[in-house]
């Protein structure tokens, strides 16, 4: 009986490993492509300095453990879902659905955000309710609409597995517990990085890296489109919260957004600026997945967002021509590059 | 002051004023007054060939004299007897005191003209300062000093923006590049040098070379040997998207430099660039801050930089990031505004400017292996030194100081002929260089202006009686005063643009008697505001859509006003509140009814000229005052000649006034007209640089003394 379980688990790990390697090879997740990384292991365009909490320094073993936990379906109530099922590497760590779907087919209230470059973030979730990755990573395990497990149950399930007892002991010097589960997952998520896009190569001096159309789109992005006001820096996000009106329908808030955290009326309908790295692979868009394509997104902003009592003051009708809209969408697609993980 | 006939002691490199006329003009007084001041007040005037020869004088010495005297009321003749002291002692000492004092406020480092003298302060702090280039006219301050302290690089705006080097011992300047055309080329064809840094061995310089062209702008980091022979520069790297790259320092190995790349998405990226192969490493990005100053540690392991703690906070802290990206730590963390200056030569201390003592001063922090050790200590009080031009091997800190000649002036003009009724005068004697934005009170008895006297971004609001000359500073509660818009019609309160202690940016009511401050409306709600005559509504731009909007002060509601403003962002509301004037394409002035409609073209310019950005109505509503100048020809130093014109709204021919030449910042000039319809107040005058050295800094001793 024991041997059968060992063989079964072994073959599953082997299968997952093979699948993972194949996946990485086909969708651009890179570990060693010299073109994709600087000599520090950072994809081109990202800072060498990556903020890391003093009480959770990354080690190779810890990140590897986090990576295993990220793919561990034991962490969901019915053992059917792992983090990776919603944060799929082939979709730049999103799931392609308008709203997240958890255990027993339960639908969450918002779409799955990408996990790329979260190391440089300072608040997490669409409404920014979690200030650290260590606090954020366990929330999906707890959420009824996602994995629906208590941390005690999660730790108990992990503790029942010899391989996890061994791995936790090697990394943290003790058996599985909730804090170390969060630390390992956070360390892994912090290692997910996206960069080395044609845009980055252009920025760093390769003037042929972007097509004429993409260059025209960059001009709109930084100029009359004013996109760069919020989508700024290497992560293409100011990390702040803005009201674009996407949650305002027929005079009502479908989602109060940031106001759920701050309890301030003026924060109604505000959501964190999402990164645009790999944006071509993260459809549908916005916190509710209500914009299906990049063209829809461009059209939405071209209209100045959706008017509401707290519309962000930076939004106004752009009056872009069709060519400019095409170019802007082309530029957004040029932000597709390499995604690395595990470092 | 006795007359001088020797030229041996002349300030190095400084052009003298060559006649009584030039001296009087410099003093902004008539010739007789200047002569009287020489006779009785010790004005430092020299004579060629002995006492009977023609006169000449050096501006730096005049500035020394200015500061040394105690002004009597009305700015009359001096009372001190400085001329009785031995000149060889007096001049260097007072030169330092005077010129620092004259200029520092202008660049945001606190009070300047009033005692205590900075040189005295330096002496009190056990330091020695030296003015190494008294009047660097046309020189930019972004250069650097050679490790031996004998040379400084600078951009010579008297030579099209070419990079040049000055021998501080001989006073000779030598051009290093010869292809700049930053003054005479058209705007989209300019190229010129900017920041430069001399290598640790003193033999090379890396500089930023900026080029504008119709297809886009670009910056190159270029390398040039400093040997005597003319050599072609080598381009090391250029950002692909035309972002501005500013070289900031060398690594001790001499094969890499640090730079800051500023992209148009408001991101500053700290990078290092290899001189060998152009390899670029992005160390740290700052997504929202102004371009940071960056300094490489002498051991090459860290980069120190300063940035704001958040977007809303003007306070800045200093951080140190490992060049390999492995760590970052706060070195100076304080509620004050702290700006990095330089590393000590041994890397044991970091010098920085801070306003924590109430006035910008030079401080130092001991640093060990990337972390701060102990408390920061004061190096020199009441004196900030800007961004620094580097330290020499022997511990001299070189720094630029901008000397401002800006003054608030009042002229009286006949609004029919444009002729002066009364020549421009400068009634305000205090904090010269830091005063701007004057507005007359509704009864015409007072003038409110802002005065930079507290340090960075913290402007005082001053109210001056035009009858008695008495001034009082309003104790307002604003963190920043960005401009005084106008007085309320009752004359009891001022409308001020600025930011409060909570970081709220907007338009504020400031009580003209008590300084009590209240937010009127946040600038996010409405921009470019103009109050209706009844004071109940504000017309301006809004985020509710394009065009003009009307904001109700009673209930905060915003209504769109029909009609498009086109490309005119700013507009001027007539005194009766019925019409608005706008400027389009900088070449056409239009008038239209407030409620909308096409309106009419009031005046146009030819292709060689342009209008300023906005107009000012005369109090009777019969004419507009507008600036007219030559079109931009790529003169970053603002040399364009502007003239004030009167444009009658009845369509008759515009009248050119005699007010010209000295108008500062042409298109953006704040100008206000007195209720008498004749007097105008405006800011006039420009700037030049001085280069200073703070000698023999011994940090361990300073730290001990501070303890």
Interface residues (C-beta under 8 A of the other chain):
Chain A: X38 X40 X42 X45 X46 X47 X48 X49 X50 X51 X201 X202 X203 X204 X205 X206 X207 X209 X218 X222 X228 X229 X231 X232 X233 X234 X238 X239 X311 X312 X313 X314 X315 X316 X317
Chain B: X237 X238 X239 X240 X241 X243 X263 X264 X265 X266 X267 X269 X278 X280 X281 X282 X283 X284 X285 X287 X288 X321 X322 X324 X325 X326 X327 X328 X524 X543 X545 X546
